[in-house]
């Protein structure tokens, strides 16, 4: 059975349209299911600006359906991966809304800090959603959510989720490495680790301050000493001190 969206019998007016070539401004005709077209005048090949490639981030048949995706769409595919990871984390944690909420807050701060620092958001955001994924197994096996148990149990679960979503192996390896020591920075760290660490610090401090408020000066000192990136410190000051 052919996908109705790709079957020309179901097409409506506007399914065939013209777009200006970004190089020479020549008009290039696109069919709505073309992933790319080549300009007849200058030979430049460019992406269909009206096509939605969201499904390609997770569908195992994407290449058979769409063909080889251009480089700019492969980058988009990696960015969309984080949304699928977020869904899988919610499925895994089920009704543990506190931990789901924590993962979402860490991801929000990680995206903010990562953009400022120029980090790889595909890695950073996958790590943000998955960083505490080992807690369930840690509590089951050791009756403890201690950091060392989280770090031990998390990477195999994260790998299984990322492999299911067909993430690239370099992304899987880096995300799992971050998870395996996310509470314990090494003497030299990657930018992606630093961004995740700072985002987690902010979320953890937010939660701790609700239970045990801290004097402003003491909190300022903690923020000054406890973050690995300048953007992380600034985000912490804005979130925790209102500055």
The 8 nearest C-alpha neighbors of each residue, nearest first, counted from 0:
[[1, 2, 3, 6, 5, 4, 64, 8],
 [0, 2, 3, 6, 5, 4, 64, 7],
 [1, 3, 5, 4, 6, 0, 64, 9],
 [4, 2, 6, 5, 1, 9, 7, 8],
 [3, 5, 2, 6, 9, 10, 7, 32],
 [4, 6, 3, 2, 32, 7, 1, 9],
 [7, 5, 3, 8, 4, 9, 2, 1],
 [8, 6, 10, 9, 5, 4, 3, 14],
 [9, 7, 6, 10, 3, 11, 5, 4],
 [10, 8, 7, 6, 3, 11, 4, 5],
 [11, 9, 7, 8, 14, 12, 6, 4],
 [10, 12, 14, 13, 9, 7, 8, 15],
 [13, 11, 14, 10, 15, 16, 9, 31],
 [12, 14, 15, 16, 11, 31, 10, 30],
 [13, 15, 31, 12, 11, 10, 30, 16],
 [16, 14, 30, 13, 29, 31, 28, 17],
 [15, 17, 29, 28, 13, 14, 30, 18],
 [16, 18, 28, 27, 29, 26, 19, 15],
 [19, 17, 27, 26, 20, 28, 16, 29],
 [20, 18, 26, 24, 25, 27, 21, 17],
 [19, 21, 24, 25, 22, 23, 26, 18],
 [22, 20, 24, 23, 19, 45, 25, 43],
 [23, 21, 20, 24, 43, 41, 25, 19],
 [22, 24, 25, 20, 21, 41, 40, 19],
 [25, 23, 20, 19, 21, 22, 26, 18],
 [24, 26, 20, 19, 23, 27, 40, 38],
 [25, 27, 19, 18, 17, 20, 24, 28],
 [28, 26, 18, 17, 38, 19, 25, 20],
 [27, 29, 17, 16, 18, 26, 30, 15],
 [30, 28, 16, 15, 17, 31, 33, 27],
 [29, 31, 15, 33, 32, 14, 16, 28],
 [30, 32, 14, 33, 15, 29, 50, 49],
 [31, 33, 30, 5, 34, 50, 29, 65],
 [34, 32, 30, 35, 31, 29, 47, 36],
 [33, 35, 47, 46, 32, 65, 50, 36],
 [36, 34, 46, 47, 45, 33, 44, 37],
 [35, 37, 44, 45, 38, 46, 29, 33],
 [38, 36, 44, 43, 42, 39, 45, 35],
 [37, 39, 42, 43, 40, 41, 27, 44],
 [40, 38, 42, 41, 37, 27, 43, 25],
 [39, 41, 38, 42, 25, 23, 43, 37],
 [42, 40, 43, 38, 39, 23, 22, 25],
 [41, 43, 38, 37, 39, 40, 44, 22],
 [44, 42, 38, 37, 41, 45, 22, 20],
 [45, 43, 37, 36, 38, 42, 35, 46],
 [46, 44, 35, 36, 43, 37, 47, 20],
 [45, 47, 35, 48, 34, 36, 44, 69],
 [46, 48, 35, 34, 49, 50, 33, 45],
 [49, 47, 50, 46, 18, 51, 45, 34],
 [50, 48, 47, 51, 31, 46, 32, 34],
 [49, 51, 47, 48, 52, 31, 34, 32],
 [52, 50, 53, 49, 54, 48, 55, 47],
 [51, 53, 55, 54, 50, 56, 72, 76],
 [54, 52, 55, 51, 56, 79, 76, 57],
 [53, 55, 56, 52, 58, 57, 61, 51],
 [56, 54, 61, 58, 53, 57, 52, 76],
 [57, 55, 76, 54, 80, 79, 53, 58],
 [56, 58, 55, 164, 54, 59, 165, 83],
 [57, 59, 55, 61, 60, 54, 56, 164],
 [58, 60, 61, 57, 165, 62, 55, 164],
 [59, 61, 63, 58, 62, 64, 55, 65],
 [62, 60, 55, 64, 58, 63, 59, 65],
 [61, 63, 66, 65, 64, 60, 67, 68],
 [64, 62, 60, 61, 66, 65, 67, 59],
 [65, 63, 61, 62, 66, 60, 55, 67],
 [66, 64, 62, 61, 63, 67, 34, 68],
 [65, 67, 62, 63, 64, 68, 61, 34],
 [68, 66, 62, 69, 65, 63, 61, 34],
 [67, 69, 72, 66, 73, 70, 65, 34],
 [70, 68, 72, 71, 73, 67, 46, 35],
 [71, 69, 73, 72, 74, 68, 75, 67],
 [72, 70, 74, 73, 69, 75, 68, 46],
 [73, 71, 75, 74, 70, 69, 76, 68],
 [72, 74, 76, 70, 75, 71, 68, 69],
 [75, 73, 72, 77, 71, 76, 78, 70],
 [76, 74, 72, 78, 73, 77, 79, 71],
 [75, 77, 56, 73, 79, 74, 78, 72],
 [78, 76, 80, 74, 75, 79, 121, 73],
 [77, 79, 75, 121, 80, 76, 81, 74],
 [80, 78, 76, 81, 77, 82, 56, 75],
 [79, 81, 77, 83, 78, 82, 56, 84],
 [80, 82, 84, 125, 79, 83, 124, 85],
 [83, 81, 85, 84, 80, 79, 86, 78],
 [82, 84, 86, 80, 85, 81, 87, 79],
 [83, 85, 81, 87, 86, 82, 88, 80],
 [86, 84, 82, 88, 83, 87, 128, 81],
 [85, 87, 83, 89, 84, 88, 90, 82],
 [86, 88, 90, 84, 89, 85, 91, 83],
 [89, 87, 91, 85, 90, 86, 92, 84],
 [90, 88, 86, 92, 87, 91, 93, 99],
 [91, 89, 87, 93, 88, 92, 86, 94],
 [90, 92, 88, 89, 93, 87, 132, 86],
 [91, 93, 89, 95, 90, 88, 94, 99],
 [94, 92, 90, 91, 95, 89, 96, 88],
 [95, 93, 96, 92, 89, 99, 90, 97],
 [96, 94, 92, 97, 93, 98, 99, 89],
 [95, 97, 99, 94, 98, 100, 93, 92],
 [96, 98, 100, 99, 95, 101, 94, 102],
 [99, 97, 101, 100, 96, 95, 102, 92],
 [98, 100, 96, 102, 101, 97, 89, 103],
 [99, 101, 103, 97, 98, 102, 96, 104],
 [100, 102, 98, 104, 103, 99, 105, 97],
 [101, 103, 128, 105, 99, 100, 104, 106],
 [102, 104, 106, 100, 101, 105, 107, 99],
 [105, 103, 107, 101, 106, 102, 100, 108],
 [104, 106, 102, 198, 108, 199, 107, 103],
 [107, 105, 109, 127, 103, 104, 108, 124],
 [108, 106, 104, 110, 105, 109, 103, 111],
 [107, 109, 198, 111, 105, 110, 106, 112],
 [110, 108, 106, 198, 112, 111, 107, 113],
 [109, 111, 113, 107, 108, 112, 106, 114],
 [110, 112, 108, 109, 114, 113, 107, 115],
 [113, 111, 115, 109, 114, 230, 110, 231],
 [114, 112, 118, 110, 116, 115, 111, 109],
 [113, 115, 117, 112, 111, 116, 110, 118],
 [114, 116, 112, 113, 117, 230, 111, 118],
 [115, 117, 113, 114, 118, 112, 230, 190],
 [116, 118, 114, 115, 113, 119, 120, 112],
 [119, 117, 113, 116, 191, 120, 190, 114],
 [120, 118, 121, 122, 123, 191, 117, 113],
 [119, 121, 123, 122, 124, 118, 113, 110],
 [120, 122, 78, 119, 124, 123, 77, 125],
 [123, 121, 120, 125, 119, 124, 170, 174],
 [122, 124, 120, 126, 125, 191, 121, 127],
 [125, 123, 127, 126, 120, 106, 122, 121],
 [124, 126, 122, 81, 128, 127, 123, 129],
 [127, 125, 129, 123, 174, 124, 130, 128],
 [128, 126, 124, 106, 125, 130, 129, 105],
 [127, 129, 102, 125, 126, 130, 85, 106],
 [128, 130, 126, 132, 127, 131, 125, 157],
 [129, 131, 178, 126, 127, 132, 128, 181],
 [132, 130, 133, 129, 134, 149, 153, 178],
 [131, 133, 129, 153, 134, 130, 157, 135],
 [153, 134, 132, 149, 152, 131, 136, 135],
 [135, 133, 137, 149, 136, 144, 132, 131],
 [134, 136, 138, 137, 133, 139, 132, 92],
 [135, 137, 139, 138, 134, 133, 140, 152],
 [138, 136, 134, 140, 148, 139, 135, 141],
 [137, 139, 142, 143, 135, 136, 141, 144],
 [138, 140, 136, 137, 142, 141, 135, 143],
 [141, 139, 137, 138, 136, 142, 143, 135],
 [140, 142, 143, 138, 137, 139, 148, 144],
 [143, 141, 138, 139, 140, 137, 144, 136],
 [142, 144, 138, 141, 145, 137, 148, 139],
 [143, 145, 138, 134, 137, 149, 146, 148],
 [144, 146, 143, 148, 147, 149, 137, 134],
 [147, 145, 149, 148, 150, 144, 182, 181],
 [146, 148, 150, 149, 145, 151, 180, 182],
 [149, 147, 151, 137, 150, 146, 145, 152],
 [150, 148, 133, 146, 134, 152, 151, 147],
 [149, 151, 179, 147, 148, 153, 152, 180],
 [150, 152, 148, 149, 153, 179, 147, 154],
 [153, 151, 133, 149, 150, 154, 148, 136],
 [133, 152, 154, 132, 150, 156, 149, 155],
 [153, 155, 175, 157, 156, 158, 152, 179],
 [156, 154, 158, 157, 153, 159, 152, 175],
 [157, 155, 159, 158, 154, 153, 160, 133],
 [156, 158, 154, 160, 159, 155, 153, 161],
 [157, 159, 155, 161, 156, 160, 162, 154],
 [158, 160, 156, 162, 157, 161, 163, 155],
 [161, 159, 163, 157, 158, 162, 156, 164],
 [162, 160, 164, 158, 163, 166, 159, 157],
 [163, 161, 165, 159, 164, 160, 166, 158],
 [162, 164, 160, 161, 165, 159, 166, 158],
 [163, 165, 161, 162, 166, 57, 160, 83],
 [166, 164, 162, 163, 161, 167, 57, 59],
 [167, 165, 161, 164, 162, 168, 171, 170],
 [166, 168, 170, 169, 171, 165, 162, 161],
 [167, 169, 171, 170, 172, 166, 162, 173],
 [170, 168, 172, 171, 167, 173, 166, 174],
 [171, 169, 173, 168, 167, 172, 122, 174],
 [172, 170, 168, 174, 169, 173, 175, 158],
 [173, 171, 169, 175, 170, 174, 168, 176],
 [172, 174, 176, 170, 175, 171, 177, 169],
 [173, 175, 177, 126, 171, 176, 172, 122],
 [176, 174, 154, 178, 172, 177, 173, 171],
 [175, 177, 173, 179, 174, 178, 172, 180],
 [178, 176, 174, 175, 181, 179, 180, 192],
 [177, 179, 181, 130, 175, 176, 180, 150],
 [178, 180, 150, 176, 177, 175, 154, 181],
 [181, 179, 183, 178, 182, 177, 150, 184],
 [180, 182, 178, 177, 183, 179, 196, 184],
 [183, 181, 180, 146, 184, 196, 150, 147],
 [182, 184, 180, 181, 185, 146, 179, 196],
 [185, 183, 182, 186, 181, 180, 188, 187],
 [184, 186, 187, 188, 183, 180, 189, 181],
 [185, 187, 188, 184, 183, 189, 227, 193],
 [188, 186, 185, 189, 184, 190, 193, 192],
 [187, 189, 185, 192, 190, 186, 193, 184],
 [190, 188, 192, 191, 193, 187, 194, 177],
 [189, 191, 193, 192, 118, 194, 188, 116],
 [192, 190, 194, 189, 193, 118, 123, 195],
 [191, 193, 195, 189, 190, 194, 177, 196],
 [194, 192, 196, 190, 191, 195, 227, 197],
 [193, 195, 191, 197, 192, 196, 113, 109],
 [194, 196, 198, 192, 193, 197, 109, 123],
 [197, 195, 193, 199, 194, 198, 192, 200],
 [196, 198, 200, 194, 231, 199, 195, 226],
 [197, 199, 109, 108, 195, 105, 201, 200],
 [200, 198, 202, 196, 105, 197, 201, 203],
 [201, 199, 197, 203, 198, 202, 204, 196],
 [200, 202, 204, 198, 199, 203, 235, 205],
 [201, 203, 205, 199, 204, 200, 105, 104],
 [204, 202, 200, 206, 205, 201, 199, 207],
 [205, 203, 207, 201, 206, 202, 208, 200],
 [206, 204, 202, 208, 203, 207, 201, 209],
 [205, 207, 203, 204, 209, 208, 202, 210],
 [208, 206, 204, 210, 209, 205, 211, 203],
 [209, 207, 212, 211, 210, 205, 206, 204],
 [208, 210, 207, 206, 211, 212, 205, 204],
 [209, 211, 208, 207, 212, 206, 205, 213],
 [210, 212, 208, 209, 207, 213, 206, 204],
 [213, 211, 208, 209, 210, 214, 207, 215],
 [214, 212, 218, 215, 211, 208, 217, 216],
 [215, 213, 217, 216, 218, 212, 219, 211],
 [214, 216, 218, 217, 219, 213, 240, 220],
 [217, 215, 219, 218, 214, 220, 213, 221],
 [218, 216, 220, 214, 219, 215, 221, 213],
 [217, 219, 221, 215, 220, 216, 213, 222],
 [218, 220, 216, 222, 217, 221, 215, 223],
 [221, 219, 223, 217, 218, 222, 224, 216],
 [222, 220, 218, 224, 219, 223, 225, 217],
 [221, 223, 219, 225, 220, 224, 218, 232],
 [224, 222, 220, 221, 225, 219, 232, 226],
 [225, 223, 221, 222, 226, 220, 227, 219],
 [224, 226, 222, 221, 223, 227, 200, 232],
 [227, 225, 197, 232, 228, 224, 231, 222],
 [226, 228, 193, 197, 225, 229, 231, 196],
 [229, 227, 231, 230, 226, 232, 193, 194],
 [228, 230, 232, 231, 233, 227, 226, 116],
 [231, 229, 233, 228, 232, 112, 234, 115],
 [232, 230, 228, 234, 229, 197, 233, 112],
 [233, 231, 235, 229, 230, 234, 226, 236],
 [232, 234, 230, 236, 235, 231, 237, 229],
 [233, 235, 231, 237, 232, 236, 230, 238],
 [236, 234, 232, 238, 233, 237, 239, 201],
 [237, 235, 240, 233, 239, 234, 238, 242],
 [238, 236, 242, 241, 234, 235, 240, 239],
 [239, 237, 235, 236, 241, 240, 234, 242],
 [238, 240, 236, 235, 237, 241, 205, 201],
 [241, 239, 236, 242, 237, 238, 215, 235],
 [240, 242, 237, 238, 239, 236, 235, 234],
 [241, 237, 240, 236, 238, 239, 233, 235]]
